[in-house]
Amino acid sequence: MTAEKDKEFDIWKIAWSPDGKRVISGDISGMVKIWDAETDTLLKAFKGHEEIVFSVAWSPDGGSVASGATDGIIKIWDAGTYALKKKFKGQSGCIRIIDWSPDGGRIITGGVSTVKVWNSDTCSLIKEFEAGGALNFSPVLSPDGRRIITSGSDRELAVWDIETGSRLVNFGYKESYDCVRSVDWSPDGERIISASRGAIKIWSAETGELIRPLDDSRGPGWLKTIAWSPDGKWIAAGGISGTVGIWDARSGVLESVFQRKDGGSVYSVAWSPDGKRLAVGGGPVNILEP
């Protein structure tokens, strides 16, 4: 099944609700939209921000959604009534990541070079630390909520301890020709996948050693986004060509390639919690069943 959901603005980020019934999207117009993933209908659309919505996330209990924009503003919304609950300045610049800790007690935000940890009830700052001096394209929180991986315009990967702010892993690697555009964790937190222009690589999250590159000879090419499936079996990636590739995570073999209906670029991919569907964002949002 492929469901076209939004034909107005480029979608920068999408995320599934914990129960897999809804999808949230943020776009370049500042809109935040909530979709019914089963019926493909729009449940709510509202002007969330004055600038580009670069990051969205659901709370672990599904009761709240968060959105972050390029002006550093973070907003917390009630996921049932869609009423605005809280608003605060999360970063001095673009919000590259917003996520909840697994217990829902904290919110983690990542900006151009700074990671901040907030109390999710009071929105008070608990701690912050510098995570490199370059633009972080897609920092991602680990499954256990204790580490964060950053990737940016310095073409390096780094893993940081959320509690201490210390750098845990030295990858000993620098992509020679392009920024690392997107990263993700394996569900067990033991491996990391990175994507740049025509290069997908799996790394050890503990040692920083390269485990294997993936074959991208028939894949999306210049990559913008990558995601590991919840069961750990599949890796999805998309890019400016408008295609999405699905790889076998164990063998590294490209199993299938999907083309967006509108041919637009793919900026975000996200697996449903059960791993059976893939939400694809760029132009219109598509729901695929790989």
WOBEL-V557155 format. One record per residue. RES is the residue in one letter. OMEGA is omega in radians with two decimals (999 if undefined). BURIAL is b if it has 24 or more other ideal C-beta (glycine too) atoms within 12 Angstrom, else e. D_FIRST is the distance of its C-alpha to the first C-alpha in Angstrom with 1 decimal. Layout:
# WOBEL-V557155
res = [RES;RES]
omega = [OMEGA;OMEGA]
burial = [BURIAL;BURIAL]
d_first = [D_FIRST;D_FIRST]
This chain:
# WOBEL-V557155
res = [M;T;A;E;K;D;K;E;F;D;I;W;K;I;A;W;S;P;D;G;K;R;V;I;S;G;D;I;S;G;M;V;K;I;W;D;A;E;T;D;T;L;L;K;A;F;K;G;H;E;E;I;V;F;S;V;A;W;S;P;D;G;G;S;V;A;S;G;A;T;D;G;I;I;K;I;W;D;A;G;T;Y;A;L;K;K;K;F;K;G;Q;S;G;C;I;R;I;I;D;W;S;P;D;G;G;R;I;I;T;G;G;V;S;T;V;K;V;W;N;S;D;T;C;S;L;I;K;E;F;E;A;G;G;A;L;N;F;S;P;V;L;S;P;D;G;R;R;I;I;T;S;G;S;D;R;E;L;A;V;W;D;I;E;T;G;S;R;L;V;N;F;G;Y;K;E;S;Y;D;C;V;R;S;V;D;W;S;P;D;G;E;R;I;I;S;A;S;R;G;A;I;K;I;W;S;A;E;T;G;E;L;I;R;P;L;D;D;S;R;G;P;G;W;L;K;T;I;A;W;S;P;D;G;K;W;I;A;A;G;G;I;S;G;T;V;G;I;W;D;A;R;S;G;V;L;E;S;V;F;Q;R;K;D;G;G;S;V;Y;S;V;A;W;S;P;D;G;K;R;L;A;V;G;G;G;P;V;N;I;L;E;P]
omega = [3.01;-3.09;3.06;-2.99;-3.05;-3.05;-3.01;-3.00;3.09;3.13;-3.13;-3.06;3.07;3.12;3.13;2.97;-3.11;-3.14;3.10;-3.08;-3.10;3.09;3.06;3.10;3.03;-3.04;-3.02;3.14;-3.09;-3.14;2.98;-3.10;3.11;-3.06;2.97;-3.04;-3.12;-3.07;3.13;3.14;3.10;-3.14;-3.09;3.03;-3.12;3.11;-3.06;-3.04;3.09;-3.14;-3.07;3.05;-3.00;-3.09;3.07;-3.13;3.03;3.00;-3.10;3.13;3.12;-3.05;-3.10;2.99;3.14;3.09;3.12;-3.02;-3.10;3.08;3.10;-3.13;3.06;3.09;3.10;-3.06;3.01;-3.06;3.10;-3.11;-3.11;3.07;3.11;-3.13;-3.09;3.07;3.11;3.13;-3.05;-3.13;3.09;3.12;-3.04;3.00;-3.12;3.09;2.91;-3.10;3.06;2.93;-3.10;3.14;3.10;-3.06;-3.11;3.03;3.14;3.09;3.07;3.14;-3.10;3.13;-3.03;3.01;-3.14;3.12;-3.05;2.95;-3.03;3.13;-3.06;-3.06;3.07;-3.10;3.10;3.14;3.04;3.08;3.10;-3.12;-3.13;-3.06;-3.08;3.12;3.11;-3.09;-3.04;3.05;-3.07;3.11;3.12;-3.13;3.14;3.09;-3.07;-3.09;3.06;3.08;3.13;3.09;-3.05;-3.05;3.03;3.05;3.14;3.00;3.11;3.05;-3.05;3.04;-3.10;-3.07;-3.03;-3.08;-3.12;3.09;-3.02;-3.00;3.01;-3.06;-3.13;-3.00;3.04;3.14;-2.95;-2.96;-3.13;3.08;2.97;-2.97;-3.05;3.11;3.03;3.12;2.89;-3.09;3.13;3.09;-3.08;-3.11;3.13;3.07;3.12;-3.13;3.01;-3.08;3.09;-3.13;3.06;-3.06;3.08;-3.06;2.95;3.14;-3.12;-3.05;-3.08;-3.14;3.09;3.10;3.08;2.92;3.07;3.12;3.13;-3.10;3.11;-3.02;-3.02;3.12;-3.10;-2.95;3.11;-3.02;-3.13;-3.12;3.10;-3.12;-3.09;3.12;3.09;-3.03;-2.98;3.04;3.11;3.11;3.12;-3.10;-3.00;3.12;-3.12;3.12;3.07;3.09;3.08;-3.12;2.94;-3.04;-3.11;-3.08;-3.08;-3.10;3.05;-3.04;-3.08;3.12;3.12;3.12;3.05;3.14;-3.07;3.13;-3.13;3.13;3.09;-3.10;-3.08;2.98;-3.14;3.11;3.00;-3.11;3.12;3.09;-3.09;-3.13;-3.14;3.06;-3.08;-3.13;3.10;2.91;3.00;3.06;3.09;2.97;-3.13;2.96;-3.03;999]
burial = [e;e;b;b;b;b;e;e;b;b;b;b;b;b;b;b;b;b;e;b;e;b;b;b;b;b;b;b;b;b;b;b;b;b;b;e;b;e;e;e;e;b;b;b;b;b;e;b;b;e;b;b;b;b;b;b;b;b;b;b;e;b;e;b;b;b;b;b;b;b;b;b;b;b;b;b;b;e;b;e;e;b;e;e;e;b;e;b;e;b;b;e;b;b;b;b;b;b;b;b;b;e;e;b;e;b;b;b;b;b;b;b;b;b;b;b;b;b;e;b;e;e;b;e;e;e;e;e;b;e;b;b;e;b;b;b;b;b;b;b;b;b;b;e;b;b;b;b;b;b;b;b;e;b;b;b;b;b;b;b;e;b;e;e;e;e;e;b;b;e;b;e;b;e;b;e;e;b;b;b;b;b;b;b;b;b;b;e;b;b;b;b;b;b;b;b;b;b;b;b;b;b;b;b;b;e;e;b;e;e;b;e;e;b;e;b;e;e;b;b;b;b;b;b;b;b;b;b;b;b;e;b;e;b;b;b;b;b;b;b;b;b;b;b;b;b;b;e;b;e;e;b;e;b;b;e;b;b;e;b;e;e;e;b;b;b;b;b;b;b;b;b;b;e;b;e;b;b;b;b;b;b;b;b;b;b;b;b;e;b]
d_first = [0.0;3.8;6.5;10.0;12.6;15.9;17.7;21.2;22.1;21.2;19.7;21.9;20.8;18.0;18.4;17.0;19.3;21.0;19.4;15.8;15.6;16.1;15.8;18.8;19.2;22.4;23.2;26.1;27.4;28.1;25.4;23.8;20.7;19.2;15.7;14.5;11.4;10.7;11.4;10.6;14.4;17.1;19.7;22.3;23.3;26.8;29.0;29.2;31.4;33.5;32.2;29.0;27.0;26.7;25.8;24.2;24.2;24.2;27.3;27.1;27.8;25.1;27.9;28.0;26.2;28.0;27.8;30.0;31.0;32.9;36.1;36.1;35.4;33.5;32.4;31.5;29.7;29.5;25.9;26.8;28.9;27.9;31.6;33.1;34.9;36.3;36.8;38.6;39.3;37.6;38.5;40.8;37.9;34.2;32.3;30.3;29.3;29.4;28.8;30.3;32.3;31.0;33.5;32.7;36.3;36.0;33.9;33.9;33.7;34.1;35.5;37.0;39.2;39.7;37.9;38.8;38.5;38.8;39.5;36.5;38.7;41.4;39.7;42.8;42.9;43.5;43.7;42.7;43.2;42.9;40.2;41.3;42.5;39.6;36.4;33.8;30.4;28.4;30.5;28.6;30.1;30.4;28.8;32.3;33.0;36.2;35.4;33.7;32.9;33.6;32.9;34.3;36.3;39.0;36.5;37.3;35.5;37.2;36.7;38.7;40.0;39.0;42.2;44.7;43.1;44.2;42.5;41.7;40.4;41.8;39.3;42.0;39.5;39.0;36.4;38.5;36.6;34.0;33.2;31.0;28.1;26.0;26.7;25.3;26.8;26.0;25.5;29.1;30.5;32.2;30.4;29.3;26.9;27.8;26.4;28.4;28.5;27.4;28.5;26.7;29.1;29.4;32.6;34.6;34.5;38.0;39.8;37.9;38.1;35.5;33.7;31.8;30.0;26.6;26.1;24.6;25.9;22.5;20.8;20.3;24.1;25.5;23.6;23.3;21.3;20.7;19.7;20.5;18.2;20.0;20.9;22.4;20.7;18.5;19.1;16.8;18.4;18.0;20.7;22.2;20.8;17.3;15.9;14.7;16.3;15.9;19.3;20.9;23.1;25.9;26.4;25.3;23.5;20.5;17.9;15.1;14.6;11.7;12.9;12.4;12.1;15.4;17.0;18.4;19.5;17.7;20.0;18.3;15.8;15.7;14.6;14.1;17.3;16.1;14.7;11.4;9.3;10.4;11.2;12.5;15.4;17.6;17.4;14.5;12.6;9.0;7.0;5.8;6.0;8.9]
